[in-house]
Amino acid sequence: MAKLDIYNLSGAVTGSIELSDDIFAITPNESAMAIVVRNQLANRRQGTQSTKTRSEVRGGGKRPWRQKGTGRARHGSDRSAQYVGGGIIFGPKPRSYNYTVPKKIKRLAMKSALSTKVAEGKLIVVEDMNLEQAKTKTMVEALGALKADKALIVFEGKNVNAELSARNIPDTKTALVNTINVFDILKCDSLVVTKAAAEKIQEVYV
């Protein structure tokens, strides 16, 4: 069992927690993480880019010159692709980039990402994030005491004061146990998890 210290918001050690090796100490599968990250980025794409074909471009109803006798190549429209203002051949059209990844690959990628953070010493477990009021300064001081830069803060449930306190801090994000994803975990420098959230993660991914 991986054993990590538990900190309070002042940065002092108040205890320890044992984390499952099956979730937080596996050999990271880089291929699975790459597949899931690529899938997340693809699913975020709007797919709204669009170009006009020659049938959609305005104009071009009249032949630019007669068929024979001019010595020039024959053309039926000045909205063909080779003309300025003409249509685009095989250009992008609105489409969906979404596709699905097998659940087993997703779970493996999540465990690999969590294990990577533990191996790097970037997983910080805190007692809780219960703030008396929503204040950015308080959160900045807490993250400074925890030595957490570019942090992803994970809560077990809704924590309004903490979420409001963190939202104006650059490169800092908050998430719930059921909304964490591989991309955000790998992108952050420090993964700050409440004790309750760490226990919940173990329940979900056991």
C-alpha positions in Angstrom: 0.0 0.0 0.0 1.3 3.5 -0.9 1.5 5.6 2.2 1.2 9.4 1.9 1.2 12.2 4.5 -1.9 14.2 5.1 -1.5 17.9 5.4 -3.7 20.7 6.7 -4.1 24.1 4.9 -1.1 25.4 6.9 1.2 22.8 5.3 1.7 20.8 8.5 1.5 17.0 8.5 -1.5 15.8 10.6 -1.5 12.1 9.7 -1.1 9.6 6.9 -3.2 7.6 4.5 -2.7 4.3 2.8 -3.6 4.2 -0.9 -4.3 1.1 -2.9 -1.4 -0.1 -5.0 -3.9 -1.2 -7.7 -4.8 2.4 -8.3 -2.0 4.6 -7.1 1.1 2.4 -7.6 0.7 0.6 -11.0 3.3 0.8 -13.8 1.9 3.7 -15.9 0.7 2.6 -19.3 1.7 5.5 -21.5 -0.1 4.1 -24.5 -3.4 4.1 -22.7 -2.9 7.6 -21.4 -2.1 8.8 -24.9 -5.2 7.2 -26.4 -7.5 8.7 -23.7 -5.9 12.2 -24.0 -6.2 12.2 -27.7 -9.9 11.1 -27.4 -10.6 13.9 -24.9 -9.1 16.5 -27.2 -10.9 15.2 -30.2 -14.3 15.2 -28.4 -13.7 18.9 -27.4 -13.5 19.9 -31.1 -16.6 21.8 -32.3 -16.3 20.6 -35.9 -18.0 23.8 -37.2 -15.4 24.7 -39.9 -16.9 24.9 -43.3 -16.0 25.8 -46.9 -18.1 26.3 -50.0 -18.0 24.0 -52.9 -18.4 25.4 -56.5 -22.1 24.8 -56.3 -22.4 27.0 -53.2 -20.3 29.9 -54.3 -22.2 33.0 -55.5 -22.1 33.7 -59.2 -20.5 31.7 -62.0 -23.7 31.1 -64.0 -22.3 32.3 -67.3 -19.5 30.8 -69.2 -16.4 33.1 -69.0 -15.9 32.8 -72.8 -17.2 30.7 -75.7 -16.3 27.1 -76.1 -14.3 27.4 -79.3 -12.3 29.8 -81.3 -10.5 31.8 -78.5 -7.4 29.6 -78.2 -7.9 29.4 -74.5 -8.9 26.4 -72.5 -12.6 25.6 -72.3 -14.4 26.7 -69.0 -18.0 26.4 -68.0 -17.8 28.7 -64.9 -15.4 31.2 -63.3 -16.3 29.7 -59.9 -14.3 26.5 -60.5 -11.6 25.8 -57.9 -8.7 27.3 -60.0 -10.3 30.7 -60.0 -10.0 33.3 -57.3 -13.4 33.4 -55.6 -14.1 29.9 -56.8 -15.2 26.9 -54.7 -13.0 24.7 -52.6 -12.4 21.0 -53.6 -12.8 18.5 -50.7 -12.7 21.3 -48.1 -13.8 20.8 -44.5 -17.5 20.6 -43.8 -19.2 20.5 -40.4 -18.7 17.1 -38.8 -18.4 15.4 -35.4 -14.9 14.3 -34.2 -16.4 12.3 -31.3 -15.5 8.7 -30.8 -15.5 6.4 -27.9 -12.7 4.6 -26.1 -13.2 1.2 -24.3 -14.0 1.5 -20.6 -11.1 -0.7 -19.7 -8.7 1.6 -21.5 -10.2 4.6 -19.7 -9.8 3.0 -16.3 -6.2 1.9 -17.0 -5.4 5.4 -18.2 -6.9 7.0 -15.1 -4.9 4.6 -12.8 -1.8 5.3 -14.8 -2.2 9.1 -14.5 -2.8 8.8 -10.7 0.2 6.5 -10.3 2.4 8.9 -12.3 1.6 11.7 -9.9 2.3 9.6 -6.8 5.6 8.4 -8.4 6.6 12.0 -9.1 5.7 13.1 -5.6 3.1 15.5 -7.0 0.0 14.0 -5.2 -0.8 16.1 -2.1 -3.5 14.8 0.3 -5.1 17.4 2.6 -7.5 16.9 5.5 -10.2 19.1 3.9 -10.7 22.3 2.0 -13.4 23.8 4.2 -13.0 27.6 4.1 -15.0 30.0 6.2 -15.5 32.3 3.3 -14.7 32.5 -0.4 -11.5 34.4 -0.5 -8.8 34.1 -3.2 -6.0 35.2 -0.8 -6.8 32.4 1.6 -6.5 29.8 -1.2 -3.3 31.3 -2.5 -1.8 31.1 1.0 -3.0 27.5 1.4 -1.5 26.4 -2.0 1.7 28.2 -1.1 2.0 26.4 2.2 1.4 23.1 0.4 3.9 24.0 -2.3 1.3 23.3 -4.9 1.9 25.1 -8.2 -0.4 24.9 -11.3 -2.7 22.7 -9.1 -5.7 20.6 -9.8 -7.8 20.5 -6.6 -10.2 17.6 -6.3 -13.1 17.5 -3.8 -15.4 14.7 -2.9 -18.5 16.8 -3.2 -19.6 20.4 -3.9 -17.4 22.9 -2.0 -18.6 26.4 -3.0 -16.2 28.5 -0.9 -13.1 26.6 -2.1 -14.2 26.6 -5.7 -14.9 30.3 -5.7 -11.6 31.0 -3.9 -9.6 29.1 -6.6 -11.3 30.2 -9.8 -9.3 33.4 -10.1 -5.9 31.8 -9.5 -4.0 31.3 -12.8 -3.3 27.7 -13.8 -5.5 26.4 -10.9 -8.5 24.2 -11.5 -11.0 22.5 -9.3 -12.9 19.2 -9.9 -15.0 16.6 -8.3 -14.2 12.9 -8.0 -16.7 12.2 -10.8 -15.4 14.9 -13.1 -11.6 14.3 -13.0 -10.0 13.3 -16.2 -6.7 12.1 -17.5 -5.8 15.2 -19.4 -6.3 17.6 -16.5 -4.3 15.2 -14.1 -1.4 15.0 -16.5 -1.5 18.7 -17.3 -1.3 19.9 -13.7 2.0 20.1 -11.8 0.4 19.4 -8.4 -2.6 17.2 -7.8 -4.2 18.3 -4.5 -6.8 15.8 -3.2 -8.9 16.0 0.0 -8.8 12.9 2.2 -12.4 12.2 1.5 -11.8 12.5 -2.3 -8.9 10.1 -2.1 -11.0 7.5 -0.3 -13.8 8.1 -2.9 -11.4 7.6 -5.8 -10.4 4.2 -4.3 -14.0 3.2 -4.0 -14.8 4.1 -7.6 -11.7 2.6 -9.3 -11.1 -0.4 -7.0 
